[in-house]
Amino acid sequence: MKSPVIVVAITLTAAILVAASLLIIVGTRKGAGTSTLNAPTLQQRVKHAHMV
């Protein structure tokens, strides 16, 4: 019988790998320009106050 620590470590590793693969699959299924990682900052123009 394996030690509980080894079982937990294997389970956590498997869960991390599954979660990472799902994130990769979901990320690659999105169309171009829909990724939140490459999203531009707010599309509002910043009005600069010029000191006179």
Number of C-alpha atoms within 10 A of each C-alpha: 4 6 7 9 9 10 12 11 11 12 12 12 12 12 12 12 12 12 12 12 12 12 11 11 11 10 14 11 10 10 8 8 10 11 12 8 8 9 9 8 6 7 6 6 6 7 6 6 6 5 4 3
